[in-house]
Structure formats: C-alpha cells, structure tokens
C-alpha cells in the first residue's frame, strides 16, 4: 500500500487521499524522521533543487534592477493586502461586466460544492485540470470523484502524482521526489495507453504523457484551473505555465471554472509587468514563461463561452488580520524558498503534511488552519509544529521575489504557539526544560556548577562527539551528535590567567568590571 511518507516505487492501488490536504500525517518531527531515511528521495530532491536553484541564479544575475523589481513586487502585494476588500469587489464587477460569473467560497467545502454543481449543470462527467494549488488545497479531485466526476490532471508532474496516488511534495514540481525510473513504472502500471516498450528517457516519458492527454484535450467540454494573478481594474485572469497543457485547457473547452485564492488579485494591469519578470525567473529559472495565458470574461466565438471564477477564502481573512503573519499572503507560488532551504532539501515536502511544504508552507499552512485560534491551542495539531521546522538561516528571505520575511514570521508564529501552550495547567517537557535553563543561566554561580557538571560528558565522548545519552538527553542524540565539552572551560581558563595582565588586551576591562556595559 502506498504511504505518503514511505513512497515505494509503485503501489498496487492508489493511496487514500487525506481528509484535509492542509493537515495530514503526523507532526513535522515525526514525519521528518521517516523521510530522512528515504535515501532515494533525498537524492532525487537534492539533484532537482540544485538544478533549479542554479538556473534561477543565472537568470536573476542578468537583471541589473532585480532588487528594484523585488521591492516593486513587495510594494504591490503590501498595497493589495491593505485594500483587499475593495479590490475583490472591483474584480467581481469587471468579470461580471465581461460575461463571467463570480462565486464566493468561505471554505474548501463550499468551493468544492460550487465547482461540482457547475460541472453537473453542464451534464458532463469528465473534466480536465490545469495545475492548481488552490484545488489541491480544497481536495477538489477527491470531492468530484465522490460526486461521480472524473478529473484528469494535465500538468505532467501533477499527472504523475495523480496516477501514483501520491501527494505533491513541491509547489512548482509536485513529483520532484520521483526519478525517471519511478515515473516509467508509474506510467506502465497506471496509464492504460502507455507504450509497451516505454523507456525512462525524458523525451519518451513526455511523448507518452502527451499522447495520453491529447485525446482528453480534444474531447473535454469542461476545464478547471487555478490562477496566478487576476487584475481588479480589468477583470483579467492569468495563468503562467511551461508545458502548453494550460493553453489547451483554457481555450478548447466550452466551460472554464477557475478557483483562485482571494490574495491573487492585483490592482492594475500594469502590475503584471513586474510579476511577469519576477515569477518565471524565480520559479523555473526562465526569462519568461513559454505560455502566459490571459483572458477577460467571455469573448463570443473565441475560447470558453461560459466562465466561472470561484474566489476562495479558506482561512485567508484570518491570516490577513495578523499584521506579521499576513505577509504569507504575498506569496506568488514560485517555490524559490524551497529550493534554497536546507531543511526542505533534507526532509522533502511530505514531511510538512500539507500541500504547501517548505518555508512558505511553514508560515502559510498554520494560519490557514487557524493557528492562534484552533491550530495552536491544540498541541497535538500537526500544523502547530511547522513554524519550528526551520533553522532561521534566512536563505528563503533572500530568494523570495516579493521579499516575504519568512524568518520573522516563523519567530512570530513560534511565539504564538508558546503563548497558547502556557495557558495550560501543566507544562510540557520543552517548557519545563526551558524554565530550568532559564534558572541556571540567570545565576552565575548556578551556571558555573552546571558547566562543571557538563564537563563529565567527556567521559562518554568518542572523537570529540557524544553520540548517545540516556533520556531525556536521548531526545537530542537520537537525531544528532552532541559536541563534547572542552577539556577546560573559559571560566577555568580565565581564573587561572586573570592575574596575568599580559593575557588581557590593553584597555580590556578587568574581571567583574562593568566597563563597557553602560548601554
């Protein structure tokens, strides 16, 4: 049986989809412990992220005004979040004026019901889909299947994930954890019209998928998409993609249904100039997307003759109310933060237990699921551990094309998680440990005693490393080594040499002096 974390090469049957795509599996530490043992996945991931990262760096270095573009993107997003209600109303007015229909969905369940009703109204039982994180977030495919409607993913990576009964592990490349041999096995076993002599060559795999999907494109009457951006002043909606499958889905069917998070709106058409430069360079490492499709309502005789735009909240207005956390809504889903994150590169996306993995997922998912109201108050909620899934190295902020300060948001959400835990009657082991550390470090004498006691650790050290300790120290040494204490502590060295003025730089304060601490 396929498991989302174990990821065998190919499972006999598709995996059971999670009930909540934003909250599945165990907490991050538990899931990461399992994925770290998957050597093949880590090899696949390391190769893919480094390749994308290097391409991005080459493309970014071509633009002398890259930092100015980042500032512009950040400013547009900040202004948008400050005026979101009126921009959404303006978007609805302009989409409606141009022949489209706008639907408002408070949560995932309502969005899924709206889409299912729209598909049923056409009399169709099959739809084709453009890659969409919003519909992944709502679990739309599974809902449609329960309603007797078959949804076929047409993005190559999404198709691989769908055929394998897997879950996405990357925002841009959902099947990044799979290699060519695994993909060939998936196609051979799950894609009914795969060639009998299919090889694992990339071109052969792509051609097999193209032949499989071509018939779907030519017969589908209904398509479902997400959206990269929507322009409030014109009602224009856009999709950026690299394969051409999106163009097929957005132009050939009679009915187009787009599910879009409310944060994807931008004020003016001119704003697209900024994001059409930022997004392709930050995501696929390209100067521009091979396919950038824009449409405004319905055009008689050209493209879909029925257009429905579903505006999805699903926790976004709660995130908007947080002055620090709201910057997660600036995300343009480029995945640059994942490709530079050392934690993501080692654990993979499935360890995050959400369709939004990596650094951005660590601040977005907890807020969408109600951190601070529902998520953080329950220590057993797996999303409460996500803000701690980071080394706070800051690489994500440096890579983000709209300058989301993910490290600051992570610390902010950690603080909220700790504050909610402090309202409980009994402290957790972590809280008890932190209180004990505070008591030791706030007293010079107690710290000196603790330092001498820590020196005993050299007894169990091997090659200047402590690999095993009894509980509770085993909670640390179970996942990483502990450096052995030095043979001589600084306090001991200082005591031995404090009388020797030659060891102290000229002008340095004497022991116990408060000089230099006036500030």
C-alpha positions in Angstrom: 0.0 0.0 0.0 1.3 3.4 -0.9 2.1 5.7 2.0 2.7 9.4 1.5 5.9 9.3 3.5 7.4 5.9 2.7 6.9 6.3 -1.1 7.6 2.9 -2.5 8.3 2.8 -6.2 4.8 1.9 -7.3 1.9 0.8 -5.1 -0.7 -1.8 -6.1 -3.5 0.7 -5.6 -3.7 4.5 -5.3 -3.3 5.8 -1.8 -6.3 7.1 0.1 -6.3 10.8 -0.2 -6.1 12.7 3.1 -9.3 14.1 4.6 -7.7 17.5 5.0 -5.0 18.4 2.4 -3.7 21.1 4.8 -3.3 18.8 7.7 -2.4 15.2 7.0 0.1 12.8 8.6 2.0 13.2 11.9 3.7 16.3 13.1 6.9 17.6 11.4 9.5 16.0 13.7 7.9 12.6 13.4 7.4 12.8 9.6 10.9 14.2 9.0 12.4 11.3 11.0 10.8 8.9 8.5 11.6 10.8 5.3 15.2 11.3 6.3 15.6 7.5 6.0 14.5 7.6 2.3 17.8 7.8 0.6 16.4 7.7 -2.9 14.0 10.5 -2.3 16.8 12.7 -0.8 19.0 12.0 -3.9 16.1 12.9 -6.2 15.4 16.1 -4.3 19.0 17.2 -3.9 19.6 16.9 -7.7 16.4 18.7 -8.6 16.5 21.6 -6.2 20.2 22.4 -7.0 19.5 22.3 -10.7 16.5 24.7 -10.4 18.5 26.9 -7.9 21.4 27.3 -10.3 19.2 28.2 -13.2 17.4 30.8 -11.1 20.7 32.4 -10.1 21.8 32.7 -13.8 18.6 34.3 -14.8 18.5 36.7 -11.9 22.1 37.8 -12.5 21.1 39.1 -15.9 18.9 41.8 -14.5 20.7 44.8 -13.0 17.4 46.0 -11.4 16.5 42.7 -9.8 16.4 44.2 -6.3 14.2 47.1 -7.5 11.8 44.5 -9.1 11.7 42.7 -5.8 10.9 46.0 -4.0 8.2 46.7 -6.5 6.6 43.3 -6.2 6.6 43.6 -2.4 5.1 47.1 -2.5 2.3 45.9 -4.9 1.5 43.0 -2.6 1.6 45.1 0.5 -0.8 47.7 -1.0 -3.1 44.9 -2.2 -3.4 43.4 1.2 -4.2 46.8 2.6 -7.1 47.3 0.1 -8.1 43.7 -0.5 -11.9 44.0 0.1 -12.4 46.8 -2.3 -10.1 45.2 -4.9 -12.1 42.0 -4.8 -15.4 43.9 -5.3 -13.8 45.7 -8.3 -12.7 42.4 -9.7 -16.1 40.9 -9.4 -17.7 43.9 -11.1 -15.3 43.7 -14.1 -15.5 39.9 -14.5 -19.3 40.1 -14.4 -19.4 43.1 -16.9 -17.4 41.0 -19.4 -19.7 37.9 -19.2 -18.2 35.9 -16.4 -19.8 34.7 -13.2 -18.2 35.2 -9.8 -18.8 32.8 -6.9 -17.6 33.4 -3.3 -16.4 30.4 -1.2 -15.8 30.8 2.5 -14.0 27.5 2.9 -12.9 24.4 1.0 -16.2 22.6 1.3 -18.1 25.4 -0.2 -15.7 25.8 -3.0 -15.9 22.1 -3.8 -19.7 22.2 -3.8 -19.8 25.2 -6.1 -17.5 23.5 -8.6 -19.3 20.2 -8.5 -22.7 21.9 -9.1 -21.3 23.9 -12.0 -19.9 20.7 -13.7 -23.1 18.8 -13.1 -25.1 21.7 -14.7 -23.2 21.1 -17.9 -24.2 17.5 -18.0 -20.6 16.3 -18.2 -18.9 13.7 -16.0 -15.3 14.3 -17.0 -13.1 17.4 -16.7 -9.5 18.4 -17.5 -7.5 20.4 -15.0 -4.7 22.9 -15.2 -2.2 22.7 -12.3 -3.8 24.5 -9.3 -2.6 24.8 -5.7 -6.0 26.1 -4.7 -7.8 23.0 -5.8 -5.1 20.8 -4.2 -5.8 22.8 -1.0 -9.5 22.1 -1.1 -9.2 18.4 -2.2 -11.3 19.1 -5.2 -10.4 16.0 -7.2 -11.5 13.7 -4.4 -14.7 15.6 -3.9 -15.5 15.4 -7.7 -14.7 11.7 -7.7 -17.2 11.2 -4.8 -19.8 13.0 -7.0 -19.1 10.7 -10.0 -17.0 13.2 -11.9 -13.5 12.2 -13.2 -10.9 15.0 -13.1 -7.7 14.4 -15.1 -4.6 16.4 -14.2 -2.9 17.6 -17.4 0.3 19.1 -15.9 3.0 16.4 -16.3 4.1 16.4 -12.7 0.5 16.6 -11.4 -0.4 13.7 -13.7 2.5 11.6 -12.2 1.3 12.4 -8.7 -2.3 11.6 -9.6 -1.5 8.2 -11.3 0.7 7.2 -8.3 -2.0 8.0 -5.8 0.6 10.2 -4.2 0.7 13.7 -2.6 2.6 16.7 -4.1 5.9 17.5 -2.4 6.8 20.8 -4.1 4.7 23.8 -5.1 6.2 24.0 -8.6 7.3 20.4 -9.3 4.8 18.2 -7.4 6.6 15.0 -8.3 10.1 16.3 -7.5 10.6 13.3 -5.2 10.3 10.8 -8.1 13.1 9.9 -10.6 12.8 8.8 -14.2 12.7 5.1 -13.4 9.9 5.5 -10.9 7.9 7.6 -13.4 8.3 5.0 -16.1 7.0 2.3 -13.7 4.0 4.5 -12.7 3.1 5.2 -16.4 3.5 1.5 -17.3 1.2 0.3 -14.5 -1.3 3.1 -14.3 -1.6 4.8 -17.7 -3.6 2.4 -19.7 -2.4 3.6 -23.1 1.4 3.7 -22.2 3.6 2.1 -24.9 4.7 -1.4 -24.1 8.3 -0.5 -24.8 8.3 2.7 -22.8 11.8 3.7 -21.6 12.8 6.0 -18.8 14.2 8.6 -21.3 12.6 12.0 -20.6 11.5 12.5 -24.2 9.9 9.1 -24.2 8.0 9.8 -21.0 6.9 13.2 -22.2 5.6 11.8 -25.5 3.7 9.0 -23.7 2.0 11.6 -21.5 1.3 13.9 -24.5 -0.4 11.1 -26.4 -2.4 10.1 -23.3 -3.6 13.7 -22.7 -4.2 14.8 -26.3 -7.4 12.7 -26.5 -8.6 14.3 -23.2 -8.0 17.8 -24.5 -9.9 17.2 -27.7 -13.0 15.8 -26.1 -13.2 17.7 -22.8 -16.2 20.1 -22.6 -15.2 21.5 -19.1 -11.9 22.6 -17.7 -10.9 23.6 -14.2 -7.9 25.9 -13.5 -6.3 27.9 -10.8 -4.9 31.4 -11.4 -1.5 33.1 -10.9 -2.9 36.6 -10.9 -6.2 38.5 -11.5 -6.4 42.2 -12.3 -9.1 44.1 -10.4 -9.3 47.1 -12.9 -10.0 44.9 -16.0 -11.3 41.6 -14.7 -8.4 39.8 -16.5 -7.3 36.4 -15.1 -3.9 34.9 -16.0 -2.1 31.5 -15.8 1.6 31.1 -16.3 2.9 27.7 -17.4 5.6 25.9 -19.3 4.1 22.9 -21.0 1.2 24.1 -23.1 -1.4 21.9 -21.3 -2.8 25.0 -19.7 -3.3 26.7 -23.0 -5.3 23.7 -24.2 -7.5 23.6 -21.1 -8.1 27.4 -21.1 -9.1 27.7 -24.8 -10.7 24.4 -26.1 -13.5 23.5 -23.6 -16.9 25.2 -23.7 -16.9 25.9 -19.9 -14.0 27.2 -17.8 -14.1 27.2 -14.0 -11.2 29.0 -12.2 -10.6 28.5 -8.5 -8.5 31.4 -7.1 -7.3 32.3 -3.6 -8.5 35.9 -2.8 -4.9 37.0 -2.3 -4.1 36.6 -6.0 -5.7 39.8 -7.1 -3.5 42.8 -8.1 -4.8 46.4 -8.6 -3.8 47.3 -12.2 -2.9 45.6 -15.4 0.4 47.5 -15.4 1.3 45.4 -12.2 1.6 42.4 -14.4 4.8 43.9 -15.9 6.5 43.3 -12.5 5.3 39.8 -11.9 5.9 38.5 -15.4 9.6 39.2 -14.8 9.8 38.0 -11.2 7.8 34.8 -11.4 9.5 32.8 -14.3 13.0 33.7 -13.1 12.2 32.7 -9.5 10.3 29.5 -10.3 11.6 27.7 -13.4 14.7 29.8 -14.0 13.4 31.1 -17.3 13.4 34.7 -18.7 9.7 34.3 -19.4 7.1 31.6 -19.3 6.7 29.7 -22.5 2.9 30.0 -22.1 1.3 33.0 -20.4 -2.4 33.0 -21.0 -4.7 35.9 -20.1 -8.5 36.1 -20.6 -11.1 38.7 -19.7 -14.6 37.3 -19.2 -16.1 35.7 -22.3 -15.4 36.5 -25.9 -18.1 35.3 -28.3 -16.8 32.7 -30.7 -13.4 32.6 -29.1 -12.5 30.2 -26.3 -14.8 29.0 -23.5 -18.3 30.5 -23.7 -19.0 30.1 -20.0 -16.5 31.4 -17.4 -16.9 31.0 -13.7 -14.5 32.5 -11.2 -14.6 31.0 -7.6 -12.9 33.3 -5.1 -11.6 31.2 -2.2 -11.1 32.4 1.4 -10.5 29.2 3.4 -8.7 30.9 6.3 -7.1 33.8 4.3 -9.1 36.6 6.0 -7.9 35.2 9.4 -4.3 35.4 8.2 -5.0 38.9 6.9 -5.9 40.0 10.4 -2.4 39.2 11.6 -0.1 42.2 10.9 3.0 40.0 10.8 1.6 36.7 9.5 -0.3 38.3 6.7 2.8 38.6 4.6 2.4 34.9 3.8 -0.5 36.0 1.5 2.1 37.9 -0.6 3.3 34.5 -1.9 3.2 34.1 -5.7 3.9 30.3 -5.5 7.3 30.4 -7.2 8.9 27.8 -4.9 12.2 29.7 -4.7 12.2 29.4 -0.9 12.0 25.6 -1.1 14.9 25.3 -3.5 17.3 27.1 -1.1 16.0 25.7 2.2 18.4 23.2 3.8 15.6 21.7 5.9 13.4 21.1 2.9 16.3 19.7 0.9 16.9 17.0 3.5 13.4 16.2 4.7 11.4 16.6 1.4 7.9 18.1 1.1 5.9 15.3 2.5 7.3 15.8 6.0 5.3 19.1 6.2 2.0 17.2 6.0 0.4 19.8 3.7 0.1 20.7 0.1 2.1 23.8 0.9 5.5 22.5 2.0 8.8 24.3 2.7 9.4 27.6 4.3 6.3 29.3 2.9 4.2 26.3 3.9 5.6 26.6 7.5 4.0 30.0 7.8 1.0 29.7 5.5 -0.4 26.4 6.5 -0.7 27.1 10.2 -2.6 30.3 9.5 -5.0 28.8 7.0 -5.8 26.1 9.5 -6.4 28.6 12.3 -3.2 28.9 14.3 -3.8 31.1 17.3 -7.5 30.1 17.3 -7.8 26.4 16.7 -4.4 25.1 15.5 -2.0 26.5 18.1 -4.2 25.8 21.1 -4.1 22.1 20.4 -0.5 20.8 20.9 -1.5 17.6 19.0 -2.4 19.5 15.8 0.5 18.7 13.4 0.4 22.2 11.9 1.5 23.7 15.3 5.0 22.2 14.8 5.5 23.7 11.3 6.9 27.1 12.4 9.7 25.2 14.2 10.7 23.4 11.0 13.4 25.9 10.2 17.0 26.8 11.1 16.1 30.5 10.6 19.1 30.8 8.3 17.3 33.5 6.2 18.1 32.0 2.8 14.3 31.9 2.0 14.0 35.7 2.5 17.0 36.4 0.2 15.5 34.2 -2.5 11.8 35.4 -2.2 10.9 37.6 -5.2 8.4 39.6 -3.2 10.6 39.8 -0.1 8.5 37.9 2.3 10.3 38.0 5.7 9.7 34.3 6.4 12.2 34.1 9.4 10.4 36.9 11.2 7.0 35.3 10.5 8.3 32.0 11.8 9.5 33.5 15.1 6.2 35.3 15.4 4.2 32.1 14.9 6.5 30.3 17.3 5.8 32.9 19.9 2.0 32.5 19.4 2.4 28.7 19.8 4.3 29.0 23.0 1.9 31.6 24.4 -1.1 29.3 23.8 0.8 26.4 25.4 1.4 28.5 28.5 -2.3 28.7 29.1 -2.3 25.0 30.0 -2.2 23.9 33.7 0.7 21.5 33.3 3.9 22.5 31.4 5.2 20.4 28.5 8.7 18.8 28.7 10.0 21.5 26.5 8.6 24.2 28.7 10.0 22.6 31.8 13.4 22.3 30.2 13.4 26.0 29.2 12.4 27.0 32.7 15.2 25.0 34.1 17.7 26.5 31.6 16.5 30.0 32.5 17.1 29.4 36.2 20.6 28.1 35.5 21.6 30.8 33.1 20.3 33.7 35.2 22.7 32.9 38.0 26.5 33.0 37.7 27.0 30.5 40.5 24.4 28.1 39.2 25.8 28.3 35.7 29.3 27.6 37.0 28.1 24.4 38.7 26.3 23.4 35.5 29.4 23.9 33.5 31.5 21.7 35.8 28.8 19.0 35.6 28.7 19.2 31.8 32.4 18.5 31.7 31.6 15.0 32.8 30.3 14.5 29.3 33.8 13.9 28.1 33.7 10.5 29.8 31.1 9.2 27.2 32.5 11.2 24.3 34.2 9.5 21.4 36.3 11.5 18.9 35.0 14.7 20.5 31.4 13.7 19.9 28.7 12.4 22.2 26.5 10.0 20.1 24.3 8.6 22.9 22.8 9.8 26.1 20.1 8.4 28.4 16.7 10.0 28.5 16.0 12.9 28.2 19.3 13.6 26.5 18.4 10.8 24.1 15.8 13.2 22.5 18.8 15.1 21.2 21.3 12.4 20.5 18.7 10.3 18.8 18.8 12.7 15.8 22.2 14.4 16.1 25.5 14.2 17.8 26.4 16.5 20.7 29.9 18.2 20.7 32.0 17.0 23.6 32.6 19.7 26.3 36.1 21.3 26.1 38.8 20.0 28.3 38.9 23.4 30.0 36.1 25.8 30.2 36.5 29.5 29.6 35.7 30.3 33.2 38.5 28.0 34.4 41.0 29.4 31.9 40.1 33.0 33.0 40.5 32.2 36.7 44.0 30.8 36.0 45.1 33.7 33.9 43.3 36.7 35.4 46.3 37.8 37.4 48.5 37.8 34.3 48.0 41.2 32.7 49.8 40.1 29.5 46.9 37.8 28.6 44.5 40.6 28.6 44.4 43.1 25.7 45.3 46.7 26.6 42.3 48.6 27.8 40.2 45.5 28.3 38.0 45.6 31.5 39.2 43.5 34.4 37.1 40.6 35.7 33.9 41.8 37.4 34.2 45.3 35.9 31.1 46.9 34.4 33.0 49.0 32.0 31.6 49.0 28.5 28.1 48.0 29.8 26.7 51.5 30.2 24.3 50.9 27.3 
